[in-house]
Amino acid sequence: MKAKDLLGRRGELLAADFLEDRGIKVIDRNWRCPTGEIDLVAIDGETLVIAEVKTRRSLRYGHPFESITAAKLVRLQTLAVLWSRHHAVFLPHTRIDALGVLDDGGPDPVVEYLQGVG
């Protein structure tokens, strides 16, 4: 596995732990279909949470959140519907969240969290 892929996987693990620590139950990871991929699917009360995780080693090429475009948010909304249908999970609310992970390989990576970005 490439270093970039390892960094991304570590970021997703850190993000999943971050959500779980806040009482948000992660129920699926890296779900793929022809339309795209969802990094994390979680449940927060009566809300289905679709979480986009972006991991960077530094801010040298911008903040992780900067790579979440309007087009990506539209795709995530579509993917949320597809995931719900595929898994027959229908909750009253759906939310798109973003987690930015800064991980330079040191002992203290930073996880930033934005609820309801799209």
VOPAGU-2260 file (C-alpha; in pm, 1 decimal, decimal comma):
REM VOPAGU-2260
SITE   aa  ch    i         X         Y         Z
SITE  MET   A    0       0,0       0,0       0,0
SITE  LYS   A    1     128,3     347,6     -89,1
SITE  ALA   A    2     223,3     596,6     182,8
SITE  LYS   A    3     -64,3     824,5      74,3
SITE  ASP   A    4    -312,3     536,8     110,0
SITE  LEU   A    5    -173,6     446,6     452,8
SITE  LEU   A    6    -208,9     809,0     562,8
SITE  GLY   A    7    -569,2     814,1     441,4
SITE  ARG   A    8    -653,5     489,5     621,3
SITE  ARG   A    9    -498,2     616,6     943,5
SITE  GLY   A   10    -696,4     939,3     908,1
SITE  GLU   A   11   -1019,6     744,1     865,1
SITE  LEU   A   12    -943,6     534,8    1174,4
SITE  LEU   A   13    -872,9     849,8    1376,4
SITE  ALA   A   14   -1191,6    1011,5    1244,2
SITE  ALA   A   15   -1401,2     704,4    1328,9
SITE  ASP   A   16   -1259,6     698,8    1682,7
SITE  PHE   A   17   -1327,6    1073,4    1711,9
SITE  LEU   A   18   -1694,1    1023,4    1619,1
SITE  GLU   A   19   -1735,2     721,1    1846,0
SITE  ASP   A   20   -1586,2     918,0    2138,2
SITE  ARG   A   21   -1866,8    1171,0    2086,0
SITE  GLY   A   22   -2139,1     905,9    2091,0
SITE  ILE   A   23   -2182,7     887,7    1713,3
SITE  LYS   A   24   -2194,4     520,2    1613,2
SITE  VAL   A   25   -1994,9     433,0    1300,2
SITE  ILE   A   26   -2179,9     157,9    1111,0
SITE  ASP   A   27   -1996,9     140,0     777,5
SITE  ARG   A   28   -1661,3     237,0     629,9
SITE  ASN   A   29   -1538,1     288,3     273,8
SITE  TRP   A   30   -1866,6     195,0     107,6
SITE  ARG   A   31   -1832,5     201,6    -270,4
SITE  CYS   A   32   -2069,5     194,6    -562,4
SITE  PRO   A   33   -2040,5     311,5    -926,0
SITE  THR   A   34   -2131,7     668,0    -818,9
SITE  GLY   A   35   -1848,2     702,1    -565,8
SITE  GLU   A   36   -1736,2     624,9    -212,5
SITE  ILE   A   37   -1847,6     717,8     136,7
SITE  ASP   A   38   -1563,5     726,5     390,6
SITE  LEU   A   39   -1774,6     675,7     704,0
SITE  VAL   A   40   -2143,6     614,4     765,6
SITE  ALA   A   41   -2266,4     672,3    1119,1
SITE  ILE   A   42   -2579,5     717,5    1325,5
SITE  ASP   A   43   -2625,6    1014,0    1558,5
SITE  GLY   A   44   -2959,3     966,6    1734,1
SITE  GLU   A   45   -3220,0     969,8    1455,8
SITE  THR   A   46   -2975,1    1108,1    1198,6
SITE  LEU   A   47   -2783,1     919,6     934,1
SITE  VAL   A   48   -2438,8    1079,7     911,7
SITE  ILE   A   49   -2231,0    1062,2     595,8
SITE  ALA   A   50   -1878,4    1164,2     693,0
SITE  GLU   A   51   -1614,0    1279,5     449,0
SITE  VAL   A   52   -1261,7    1242,5     586,3
SITE  LYS   A   53    -967,4    1437,2     444,6
SITE  THR   A   54    -620,9    1373,6     581,6
SITE  ARG   A   55    -305,3    1577,0     526,0
SITE  ARG   A   56      46,5    1563,6     666,3
SITE  SER   A   57      62,0    1943,9     686,3
SITE  LEU   A   58    -111,2    2260,8     571,0
SITE  ARG   A   59     148,3    2306,0     297,0
SITE  TYR   A   60    -109,4    2235,3      24,2
SITE  GLY   A   61    -404,9    2385,9     209,5
SITE  HIS   A   62    -640,8    2280,9     485,0
SITE  PRO   A   63    -805,6    1940,0     442,6
SITE  PHE   A   64   -1151,8    2100,6     429,7
SITE  GLU   A   65   -1052,0    2303,6     123,7
SITE  SER   A   66   -1066,4    1989,5     -89,4
SITE  ILE   A   67   -1436,8    1933,7     -18,3
SITE  THR   A   68   -1601,9    2104,5    -313,1
SITE  ALA   A   69   -1966,4    2181,7    -384,8
SITE  ALA   A   70   -1964,5    1902,3    -643,6
SITE  LYS   A   71   -1833,0    1659,4    -380,6
SITE  LEU   A   72   -2114,7    1758,5    -142,5
SITE  VAL   A   73   -2375,5    1696,7    -411,9
SITE  ARG   A   74   -2220,5    1354,0    -480,3
SITE  LEU   A   75   -2225,2    1273,4    -106,8
SITE  GLN   A   76   -2595,0    1362,2     -88,6
SITE  THR   A   77   -2662,6    1123,4    -376,3
SITE  LEU   A   78   -2447,1     856,7    -215,0
SITE  ALA   A   79   -2639,9     895,6     111,2
SITE  VAL   A   80   -2963,3     806,2     -68,8
SITE  LEU   A   81   -2798,5     514,7    -248,8
SITE  TRP   A   82   -2644,6     381,0      73,4
SITE  SER   A   83   -2979,1     405,1     256,0
SITE  ARG   A   84   -3161,1     216,5     -19,3
SITE  HIS   A   85   -2890,2     -48,5     -49,3
SITE  HIS   A   86   -2888,5    -114,8     326,3
SITE  ALA   A   87   -3261,0     -50,4     387,8
SITE  VAL   A   88   -3174,8     199,8     660,0
SITE  PHE   A   89   -3417,1     490,7     664,6
SITE  LEU   A   90   -3383,4     751,5     936,8
SITE  PRO   A   91   -3579,3    1077,3     971,1
SITE  HIS   A   92   -3271,8    1294,3     908,3
SITE  THR   A   93   -2951,4    1281,0     705,1
SITE  ARG   A   94   -2644,8    1498,3     759,5
SITE  ILE   A   95   -2314,6    1539,8     574,8
SITE  ASP   A   96   -2021,0    1597,9     810,8
SITE  ALA   A   97   -1653,9    1664,1     738,9
SITE  LEU   A   98   -1349,5    1560,0     938,2
SITE  GLY   A   99   -1008,9    1708,6     864,5
SITE  VAL   A  100    -710,4    1521,1     999,7
SITE  LEU   A  101    -360,3    1669,9    1024,8
SITE  ASP   A  102    -117,9    1386,3    1085,6
SITE  ASP   A  103     252,9    1448,3    1048,7
SITE  GLY   A  104     333,9    1104,5    1188,8
SITE  GLY   A  105     387,1    1238,1    1539,6
SITE  PRO   A  106     207,6    1120,8    1852,3
SITE  ASP   A  107     -66,2    1387,3    1846,0
SITE  PRO   A  108    -259,6    1410,1    1517,8
SITE  VAL   A  109    -524,0    1681,4    1508,1
SITE  VAL   A  110    -883,8    1603,6    1411,7
SITE  GLU   A  111   -1117,3    1889,9    1322,6
SITE  TYR   A  112   -1489,9    1830,4    1285,3
SITE  LEU   A  113   -1764,2    2018,3    1103,1
SITE  GLN   A  114   -2126,6    1904,0    1130,1
SITE  GLY   A  115   -2377,8    1964,7     856,7
SITE  VAL   A  116   -2153,1    2086,8     577,0
SITE  GLY   A  117   -2389,4    1991,8     297,6
